Amino acid sequence: MTARSPYADLWTLDPSVTFLNHGSFGACPRAVLAKQDEWRARLERQPVQFLARDLEGLLDEARGALGSFLGADPRDLAFVANATAGVNAVLRSLAFAPGDELLTTDHVYGACRNALRFVAERSGAAVVTAAVPFPLRDPAEVVDAVLARVTARTRLALLDHVTSPTGLVFPIAPLVAALAARGVDTLVDGAHAVGMLPLDLSALGAAYYVGNCHKWLCAPKSVGFLHVRRDRQALVRPLAISHGAGLQHPARSRFLLEFDWVGTVDPTPALCVPEAIRVVGAMLPGGWPSVREHNRTLVLAGRRVLADALGIREPAPASMIGSLAALPLADGAAAAVPSTSPLHGDPELDALRERHGFEVPVVPWPAPPRRLLRISAQLYNTAADYERLAAALVPGRS
């Protein structure tokens, strides 16, 4: 039997599955789940006390820990259910008009592309898509592709920090700066960046930045954040307008009042964010920098093994890789049964899961029949996981 990672038992993952898809929904460590149980028990002992009297201060404490981790002023952070909710809050708050252009790339996350189309259809704006090459050899290719599509009508750019289908770390700082110089605000989808990359959101200066805490930060499901630059906060409202819209407080902005109270929700995932930061950061002696470097080193090694097995070149420079990596596969057949999930329907994906025990996504990109294999690396993975995946993909390789 292949040796397991010494960190594997810190998670509750099924040991019969080789889990190489941390990137989709993350995985929460046992200790963080235990903390969530404590928060839920406290909430249910006295729900009114917890939600109506204690929660504001508790959210401030969690926001403070997250702000320190992100290099952000906590007053500029709101908790949301996930990054997609944050993207929607921004897009559906801003006013667009016929002739306006909303710029993105062909690597954009599908749910966010749908949100762009929705607001464009309602307003008469147009979605403009910059084609970023993949494979590519230099991050400058991303900058050139995006800036080439900017016009006098560009009102907003929605850009990934780490792309979901292709696993690329985009050069987001130069992109934000170059777009700002052209009078264009940027909405950064940092769904994968939190816990994968070192972040300093205040220094980045993007008008809007969203992220997930359930992925690489390893918090429970259903917690993300929306960071809005102070001069843009008056523009942005939550998707659910609730009691916060009617509150006034001399020490709290309308931004926080509204986003902190959007109706009755389970706040325990957000309250577990400080514990997730602490628990995962304590798994390696060097803290979070060591966790990030461990995962990056592991996924780069796995990418090399798979590229060799598939007989292809690595499709992007190592400098553009965090804890995700994607490689082209041979064109596939269409799914036999239509699927409601982007993570189900490819016959090869199903075979890898059912016959070999791998949970790893095969992504149709940029459109069927073309597709990519995307791998993740987390502390519970080992180099042997990728060797076995290569053997499953290319039986009989020496």
Protein Blocks (a to p, Z undefined) as FASTA:
>chain_A
ZZddfklmmpccdfkbccfblmmnopadfklmmmmmmmmmmmmmmmmlmmmmmmmmmmmm
mmmmmmmmnopafklpccdfblklmmmmmmmmpccdehiacdddfkbcfklmmmmmmmmm
mnopacdddddddddfbfklmmmmmmmmpcfklmbdcddfbdfklopacdfklmmmmmmm
nopacdddfklmnopaccdfklnopabdcddfklmnopaehiacddddfklmmmpccfbd
cfklmgccfkbcfklmmmmpgcjcdfklmmmmmmmmmmmmmmpmnlmmlmmmmmmmmmmm
mmmmmmmmnopacfbdfklcckbccdddddddddfbdcfbfkgoifklmmmmmmnopacd
ddddfbdfbdcddddddfkbcfklmmmmmmmmmghiZZ
